[in-house]
């Protein structure tokens, strides 16, 4: 059952390390948008686009930067990064139901598995031989934890997650519903037109404080492990192929596809719908914009894009025709360059 929380503004200011301006004893019981907040709720302003709503908001307090603090008519918590303050505030008021400690009567736990007495195992979950479930872990209903897999302390595995054999998940990780970790990679050898399956003998290593979105798939390695380092955040419906290596604190948005043996560096951000070919490396601190196709390694930090932006269909059709004509235009230009050089040479000789 979820717990409801109420706190005074001065307590929330201390929790956030914020400067309080206004009534410190004002009670806050939740977080809401500027448009919908009531006097018992706190909101935030992180983008100038929403400044106009400040005059109309019914929020009991607003988290703002010092630059915009003067625009708030009521109570304010002042922070250098209001969006970060908002994130921390949502965690304070998190209304997620608390799991019941212990193993549900309908769960199946192998006698050779180890489940810490402080862990929670939900209804119809299956935990196979050699698996280790550490302290404070929450295994949701319908989950499958394969042989010799390890779930680190205080991690949460949401309902209907499948974790195959030989997978290790670090501490404080979150794996959302429908995710599949440790499935075979897409590996086959062609034998005269027929496909011979490659057995995937590696596993998956997931670090501490990793979050994996709903219906995301992370394949096991062919020989070595697929590796997701500490602090990585992966959105919903992402495909991480065998032997991919994602380094510390990188973030991957929804519907990204990462082909086998690709390495993504530290503190990278990968926007939605990006595709990676296999066997390439991405440097640290790279940002790749939405729907980009990454066909080669990136060796320098920075922002990278490919493809074309949205335009009216009629204009796009014209551009598509012109793109097909580029090769012919290039040849014509090179021919004109040669003719100009010849004419210059003739003039010089005369």
N, C-alpha and C positions, 0 to 999 in steps of 0.2 A: 504494500500500500504506500502511495506517495505521501510525503510529509509536507504540510504547508508551513511556510516560514514568514515571520514578521520581524522586521528590525527597524530601528530608528536610523535616521539619516547620518547621525554622527558615527554610528557603528559601521554603516556601509562606507563612509568616508575613510575610516581607519582601515577597513578591509581592503579598499582599493588604493590607499595611499593618496587620496584626493584632497584638494582644498575645498572645504565646505563654505558655501555662502548661503545663509538663510537659517531656517528653523531646524536645529539639530535634533529635536525630539519628534519631528514629523515621522509618522510610521509608514513604512513601505512594505507591501506584501507581494509585489510582483513586478514584472518588466513588460512594457508594451511599446508599440510604435507611437510616434508623436501624434498621429491622427487619432488613435484609439485610447490612449492612456487616460486613466482616471487619477484622482487625488491620492489613491493608495498605491499608485504604480510609478515607477521611474522610467524615463525614456532617455534617448541620447541623440546628439547631433554630430555626425561624422562627416557629412558632405554639405557644402554650401547650398546645394540645390534645394535643401529642405528648410532653409532659414525662414522662409515665409510662413511656415507652419508653426513656428515658435509662438507667434501672437495668439494662435487659436488653440494650442494644446492645453488639455486639462491635466497634464502630468503633475504629480506631486513634487517632482524634481526632474532635472535634466542634466545628463552628463555632457559637458562641453569642454572645448579648449579655452584657454585664457583669451584667445582672439575673439571668441563669440560669447563670452560670459556676460558681457554687458547687454546682450540682446534678450537674455532670459529674465522674465518679469518676476518669477517666483524663486523657489529653491534651486540651487545649482551645485553640482560636484564638478570641480575643475581639474582636468587632467591634460597632459600633453598629448595623449593618444586616446580620444574618447571611444573609438571603436574597440580598442583593447579593454577599456573599462567596461564597456557593454558586454564583451565576451566573458569577463570575469564575473560580472553581475548575474548573467544568465546561469552560470554554474552555481552561484550562491543560492539561487531560487529554483534550481533544477527540480522538476516535479516527477522525475522518473520513479516508477514503483520500485520499492525495495524487494530484493529477492529473499526468499526464506532460506535460512542456512540449513544444510542437510541434503540428503538424497531423496528425491521423490520416490514414492513406492512403485511407480510404473517405470522408473529408469532401470537400465541394465548396465551394471558395472562389473567388469570382469574381476575375478578374485585376485588376479595379478596386477591390477591397476592400483594406483595410490591416489586417494582423494583426501586432501586435508580436511580436518573436521570443521574448519571455518568456511569451507567452500559451499556453494549452492549448485545442485544439479537438478534441472527441471524435468518435467514429465516427459516420458518416452525418449529421453536422451540415452545414447549408447556410448559407453567408454570401454575401449578394448584393452587387451592385455598389454602391460608395460607402460601404459599411459600414466603421466604424472600431472595431477591437478593441484597447484600450490594454494597457499592461504589466500582467502578472500576472493577466489575466482568465482564468477557467476556463469554457469553453463545453462543456456536457455532451453526451453522445451524443444524436443525433436532434433537436438544436435547430435552429430556423430563425431567422436574423437577417436582416431585410428590408433593402431598399435604403436607403442613407443613414442607417441607424440607428447609434448610437454607444454603446459599452459602456465605462464609465469604469474606471480602473485598479483592479486587485485585486477586481473584482466576480466573483461566481460565478453562472452561469446553469446551473441543474441540468438533468437530462435531460428532453428532450421539451418544452421551453419554446418557444412561438411568439412572436417579437417582430416585429411588422409593420414596414413602412417608416416612416421619419421619427420614430423613437422615440429618445429619449436617456435613458440610464441612468447615474447618477452613479458615484462611486467607492465601493468597499467595499460595494456593494449585493449582496443575495442574492435570487434569484428561484427559487422551488421548482418542482418538476416539474409539468407540465401547465398552468402559468399561460399566459394569452394576453394580450399587451399590444399595444394599438393596433388592435384590431378596430373596425369601424364601430359607432358608436352606434346606438341604436334610434330612428331618425329617418325619418318618412314624412309626406307631405302627402296629405290625402284629396281625391280628385278624383271627385266624384259616386259615392262608394262604393268606388272603387278607390284603392289606395295607391301614391303616387309616391315613390320613394326619394330621400332627401336625401343627396347625396355629402358625406362627412365629410372636410374639407380640412385640419383641424388635425392635431396629433400628440399625443404624450404626453411629458411631462418628468418624470423621476424623479430625485430628488436623491441626495446622498451618504448612506451608512449606512442605506438603506432596506431593509426585508425584506418580501418579498411571498410569501404562502403558496401551497401547492399548489392547482392548479385555480381560482385566482382570476382574474378577468377585469377588465382596466382598458381601457375604450374610448377611442378617440381623440376629440379635440374636433371639433365641427362646423365651426367657423371658427378659434377660438383653441384652444390646447392644453389638454388635461387635465393637471393639475399635482399631483404628489405631492412635497412638500417634504422637506428633510433630516430624517433620523432617524425617519421614519414607519414604523410596524410594522403590517402587514396580515396577518391570519390566512388560513387556508384557505377556499376556496369563498366568497369575498366578491365582490360585483358592484359595480364602480365605473363609473358611467355617464359619458357624454360631458360634458366641460367641468366635471367635479367638481374641486374644489380642496381638498386636505387639507394643512393647515399643519404646521409643524415639530413633531416629537416627539409626535404624536398616535398612538394605538394603536386598531386596529379588530379586534375578535374575529370568529370564524367565522360564516359565513352571514348577514352583514349585507348589506343592499341599499341602495345610495346612488343616488338618482335624479339625472338630469341637472342640471347647473349649481348643485348644492349646494356650499356652502363650509363646511368644518369648521375651526375655529380651532386655535390652538396648544395642546399639552398636554392634549388631550381624550382620554377613554377611552370607547370605544363597545363595549358588551358584546354577547354573541352574539345573533343573530337580530333585531337592531334594523332598522327600515325607515325610510327618509327619503323624503318627497315631494320633488319637484324645486324649484329656484329659491328655496331658503331659505338662511339663514346661521346658523351656530352659533358662539357666542362662545368665547373662549379658556377653558381650564380647566373644561370642562363634562364631567360624567360621565353617561352615559345607560345605565340598567340594562337587563337582558336583555329581549328581545321587545317593547321599547317602539316605538310608531309615532309618529314625529316629523312632525307635520303643519304646523308653523309655525316661524318663526325663533326662536332662543333668544338673548337679548341679555345675560344675566347669568350669571357662573360659578355652578356648583353641580351638584347631582345631580337628575336628572329621570327620571320613570318614567311608564308608562301600562299599562293592562291589569289583569288580576286574577291573584292568586297561586293556587297549587295548593290544591285542596280536594277532599273526597270528591265523587264524581259526583252523588250525590243532593242534596248541598248546592248544588253548582254549578247544577243544573237549577232548583232553587227560586230561586236568585239571578237566573238568566236570565229567569225569569218576572217577577220583581219589577222587573228593569231595563225590560222592555217596558211595565210599568205606571207607570213614573215620570212620563211625560207626563200621564196621566190624574190621577195623584195631585197633580201640580203645579197643574193646573187646579182641582181640588177645593179645594186649600189657598188658592189665590188667591180663589176664590169665598167661602170661609169668612172670609178676611180682610176682604173687602168687607162681608159681613154683620155682622161684629163692629164695624166702623167705623160702619155705619148704626145699629146698636143703641146705640153710645156716643153718637152724635149725637142720637138720639131721647131718650136719658136726660138729656142736657145741656139739651135744649129744655124738658123737663118740669120 
